[in-house]
């Protein structure tokens, strides 16, 4: 007997209702902001071109105003960076007053650790070194001592 496997089917689409909602979203979330942005850019372009038509608008003041608008977003970021740099300089000056004494203590403890390490490694290695020296001297003595010769008589 064969068993049939049933795959789940996607829900039926209500294309008409979804389509109306999508069109509203498309208009209000994409096209409306895009059209407003284009109109603002066109208005700015017209305002930039107006002084060239001898209307009496001072181009120098518009240039200064545009420089202010362009540089204004960067000013808070730069102020934060300057404050961070000042704080780092202040903390570094404070640390320079504290660190020499601290590093003197750290150096003392490292030297103490090096001395103790050398002392214990010498204690551990000394029996091995003395055993090897006894072995070397014994092998030299065996080479020096006369070997009994066999008489061939």
PyMOL commands that set and color helices and strands:
alter all, ss='L'
color gray80, all
select helices_A, chain A and resi 15-53+59-144
alter helices_A, ss='H'
color red, helices_A
deselect
rebuild
show_as cartoon
